[in-house]
Amino acid sequence: MGERFISCGDVSRSVCLQWDSGESEEMNRGLILRFENVVQLRGACRQLHTLSYRKVNRAQWKPVQLSAHPMWSVLYPQFWQKDKVISIALSQHRHLATKEETKKKKTKIQPTRGEVEIRQKMTIEELARAMGKDIDHIYEALLYTDIDLDSLEPDSVLYEDHIKLVIKKSGMKYKSAKLKEEKERENTDAVKRPPADPAVLTPRPPVVTILGHVDHGKTTLLDSLRKTQVAAMEAGGITQHIGAFLVHLPSGEKITFLDTPGHAAFSAMRARGTHVTDIVILVVAAEDGVMQQTIESIQHAKNAGVPLILAINKCDKPEADPERVKKELLAHDVVCEELGGDVQAVNISALKGENLMVLAEATVALAEMLELKADSTGLVEGTVIESRKDKGKGPVTTAIIQRGTLRKGCVLVAGKTWAKVRFMFDENGKAVDAASPGIPVEIMGWKEVPSAGDEILEVESEQRAHEVVAWRTYVEQQEKMKRDVEVIEAKQKEHRMEYEKKQQKLAHLTWRQRKAVLYKANKHLMFSKPKERTEMDKNVLSVIVKGDVDGSVEAILNILDSYDADDECKLDIIHFGMGDISETDISLAEAFNGVVFGFGVKANESIKQLAAKKGIKIKLHSIIYKLIEDLKDELNSRLPPSVAENTIGEASVLNVFSVTVGKNKIPVAGCRVQKGLLDKKMKFKLVRNGDVIWKGSLSSLKHHKDDVQVIKTGMDCGLSLDKYIEFNIGDEIICYEEKEVQQTTSWDPGF
């Protein structure tokens, strides 16, 4: 394109000169051929220039028309036919170059009626199609935006803000596109089998849950029943997580016991225990009577429709009063047999082992009345009681089988994970080959840790297990997407309303005034951003929670959910899980400047050294309320100290006069110290009728005519302030010092 071209005028003049000079016709033919080549080259260059201009400016391209009668055709009519051939060739070139556009022009675009369905991201082509417009219309609407048009192609992606702007400029309305349900996707979930034929049902052991208030003797009762020292191993004498045990009675009967924590934090675990149980033994201490978790336990049993047996514990103590306990329970619709009800009451001493067989017989008798039977054939069904990550065994669950017989090699599904059973253990850690209905068992072979309370279902094969997990994951994702869309739409609506309110307030102003008002409103934010960021980082406690079992982590998270002091210090849970403290936990804590809290877990020496090197705190606890107290201490350390005033002395103004210093008159107060002392180095305040009207320092303090540093109780003095203020008789002068006091969080976790 940088070459120099010969103009048509130059060539024309050359032709005329050659004609007048009488040169031979052969030379004229050569010159005309040269002229024809030049014109052809010039036409091609104009075509290229026009095409490149179309790409940059997106203007509608029109082919350049050559003159109908070229100048040389008048001179030499014999060359006219050749000019026609050139024109035809050029028109064919134009047709090929614009083939795609011609196709688009021929396609009729149906105009959109009503609202345009939009997504968060759309290409220019998709938006044009949704609006029923051509692509040029979209480019035209984007002319007055901050988008660089030169960089746009039909497949370029536009974001929501610009999509809405284009639709508004086009005088149309928009709505968010609804998530399309994949109806063609088949439901591959696993479900329970239909109820079994009564003829195949066989008796099973009753599943008994022991409920009651913290420290009322539940674990000691179980310990006495199964002759093991569980309570002695429990930290602080409080059961930390649920356990399932099979107890063999001398009569040959079997009873499966679930032991649930009585602590307030473990409410969800108690509720979960009642949903898989047949009978609830409510343990109440004879000397304490009905307590908060006792009432809650009664409610759980009622909600689950499970019958109660009352075990009044600690009857060996002198202050024990079983009758009072029975009367207190009447208020909660628990009526004992002696009082005309249907609840069996047994007075026991779990520690001394008194009347335990009577309690066991009462349980067996109630179980016989309930006629507990189950189908021990076919695919297994059960419930996860507890789950954890074991260092040697991997993910492990404690489960109760409710239908079928569990054996090694069975493929199970629970929640969004599955297992091929490798090993099974009883409550004493002994390997077992099979587990029938009503029997608690520990299962190894899970791919991930399922959640406590998840339903266990056996499936035919590993492939079927994959299908079930994939379906459940898909369903959860779909539900999450729907929730996310609802949240996004609600936020957008809220922001739109706020924006419209602001615009209405500024509607009467010119655009210059509006700009000035917005600048003033946001000025403080611009200058305080770095400081705010520093303060925000300081006032955030990032926490990583690790627990021994799923229920413990759940209980801690439930407590942290009650945190309501975000205005003081924000509590941010960045990660939680089961198992010992790992290097990943330390890396996360370092990234977020957080603290690692472990409950019933360990941190090996290498992890502790790594944490010390990176300045990360690891807090390990085995009792839940101590963990929460430690967490509160961490929150307190994040709070800025408050300034407290400590009063050193008080004096009352008995007289007022003034002294002249140079040309100025200075008010002086004649005072008597009523309490403590006045120290000139300290801070002072002037109180009049209960209101503080001045704070600052003294400019002078005199006893008689001498300048002094300290005035003690009962002494008179004259003083003047560092600011001109008139005194009144009866004013109080208070001497004080300021001390920084560590604030404490207002959050009350409830225990």
Secondary structure, 3 states (H helix, E strand, C coil): CCCCCCCHHHHHHHHHHHHHCCCCHHHHHHHHHHHHHHHHHHHHHHHHHHHHHHHHHCCCCCCCCCCCCCHHHHHCHHHHHHHHHHHHHHHHHHHHHCHHHHHHHHCCCCCCCCEEEECCEEEHHHHHHHHCCCHHHHHHHCCCCCCCHHHCCCCCEEEHHHHHHHHHHCCCEEEECCCCCCCCCCCCCCCCCCCCCHHHCEECCCEEEEEECCCCCHHHHHHHHHCCCHHHHCHHHCCCCCEEEEEECCCCCEEEEEECCCCHHHHHHHHHHHCCCCEEEEEEECCCCCCHHHHHHHHHHHHHCCCEEEEEECCCCCCCCHHHHHHHHHCCCCCEHHHCCCEEEEECECCCCECHHHHHHHHHHHHHHHCCEECCCCCCEEEEEEEEEECCCEEEEEEEEEECCEECCCEEEECCEEEEEEEEECCCCCECCEECCCCEEEEEEECCCCCCCCEEEEECCHHHHHHHHHHHHHHHHHHHHHHHHHHHHHHHHHHHHHHHHHHHHCCCCCHHHHHHHHHHHHHHHHHHHHHHHHHHHHCEEEEEEEECEHHHHHHHHHHHHCCCCCCCCEEEEEEEEECCCCHHHHHHHHHHCCEEEEECCCCCHHHHHHHHHHCCEEEEECCHHHHHHHHHHHHHHHCCCEEEEEEEEEEEEEEEEEEEECCEEEEEEEEEEEEEEEECCCEEEEEECCEEEEEECEEEEEECCEECCEEECCCEEEEEECCCCCCCCCCEEEEEEEEEECCCCCCCCCC
